[in-house]
Structure formats: structure tokens, C-alpha cells
Amino acid sequence: MTLQDARQYAPATDRNREPILEVLSQVLPGNGTILEIASGTGEHAVFFASRLRDCMWLPTDIDPQRRASIIAWTEHFKCNNIYPPLELDVREPVWAVEEGAVTQWLNTSPIIAIVNINMIHISPWSACLGLMAGAGRILKAGGILYLYGPFKQGGEHTAPSNAAFDKSLRAQNPEWGIRNLDDVVAVASAQNLILKQTYQMPANNLSVVFQRSANLE
């Protein structure tokens, strides 16, 4: 199998990448490393990295086939500001970026933001808890955590299509489902991640931006 053969496609990427890029361009720091959690096919990674040229992009995914796709897309577009993808499970108490040779990559370009697109509703709640714990450990004061996806607000779905989507997710796996934004904010706050802003996005999704505060002693 060639690298090109390994490329996978996610149709939603074509629809949401421009609106997401518009928000990222506003909220991300100007340079440093952007850690993407659950990068999936890698289509977002190459699109964003090629347009945010002053940043390094560090993709991750738990699935080896997805990581192969990320490599293939990176080779296809000849992106030189994307690191090789890492295997990373957010539920682990120590992430790959916190140990070993990876920390040497980050000496000259530390992680200044974490991006996570369409994960916490297609994973157990423990993944959201792990994401927040890891962001709390890794991000320095002022660092950004960016989430994208559908959310309940005030415990209610924001559109009938989201309610139907939630039902289908829970039918596939009872541990999945659209999360209540208030619950996500509360978990983030416990890790010194303060809600900075939300943005209404196409197809009844939200961009949710947190900023790492200084530890409160």
C-alpha cells in the first residue's frame, strides 16, 4: 500500500474546515505548537497547518489506520510544519507529549494550544475528563483549548437535528452522546481552564474556547 492509498476521507471536513479556520485564526497564539487531539483522517491537520504557517501542528490519534492517513495526507501536500502523528489516548494519566523523545521536539516550539474537533460526543465521558486533565497539565497560563462540535445548552438540544443525532449516537454506544455545555465548562474549570468564548457555527455546532488560567494556590 502506498502512502497515497492510505488517505482516508471525512465528508464533514470540507463543510466545516473554513468556518473552523476563521475562528482558529482569531483565537490561536501567533506561533508555537498546536496539539491536535483525535486528528482523524488528517484532512483538518493539513488544511490548518498549511494556512497557519507560523505554527507547528502536532496531530494525534489512537487508531493506527488514522495515523497512516495523516502521514499520507501530509506527504500528499508536502506540509513541512506538521510533526509525525502520535498515538495518544486522552484517558491515559500521562500523554505521549509529556515524555520521551517527543519532549525534545517541543523544546524550541512548546505547545501553546490544543485543538479537539468532533470527539467528546463520539467517545465516553471519561475521554472528556481525560482531555481536560491533560490540557490542565500541558498548557501554560494563557494557553488555549479549542473544542468544536454539537452541544446541549441549558440541558436542552439546540435543534431537532441534534436531538436525532444524539439518539443515533446513543443507539450505537450508550456511553456516547451530545454533551451539555455546562457540564463541560464545569470539568474544564476544575482544571483551571476558563471559558473564554463560544461561537455559533454551521449545522448547529459550536466552537468553544477555553484559556488556561494561572494555578490558584
C-alpha positions, 0 to 999 in steps of 0.5 A: 500500500502506498502512502497515497492509498492510505488517505482516508476521507471525512465528508464533514471536513470540507463543510466545516474546515473554513468556518473552523479556520476563521475562528482558529485564526482569531483565537490561536497564539501567533506561533508555537505548537498546536496539539491536535487531539483525535486528528482523524483522517488528517484532512483538518491537520493539513488544511490548518497547518498549511494556512497557519504557517507560523505554527507547528501542528502536532496531530494525534490519534489512537487508531493506527489506520488514522495515523497512516492517513495523516502521514499520507495526507501530509506527504500528499501536500508536502506540509513541512510544519506538521510533526509525525502523528502520535498515538495518544489516548486522552484517558491515559494519566500521562500523554505521549507529549509529556515524555520521551523523545517527543519532549525534545521536539517541543523544546524550541516550539512548546505547545501553546494550544490544543485543538479537539474537533468532533470527539467528546460526543463520539467517545465516553465521558471519561475521554472528556475528563481525560482531555481536560486533565491533560490540557490542565497539565500541558498548557501554560497560563494563557494557553488555549483549548479549542473544542468544536462540535454539537452541544446541549445548552441549558440541558436542552438540544439546540435543534431537532437535528441534534436531538436525532443525532444524539439518539443515533449516537446513543443507539450505537454506544450508550456511553456516547452522546451530545454533551451539555455545555455546562457540564463541560465548562464545569470539568474544564474549570476544575482544571483551571481552564476558563471559558473564554468564548463560544461561537455559533457555527454551521449545522448547529455546532459550536466552537468553544474556547477555553484559556488556561488560567494561572494555578490558584494556590 
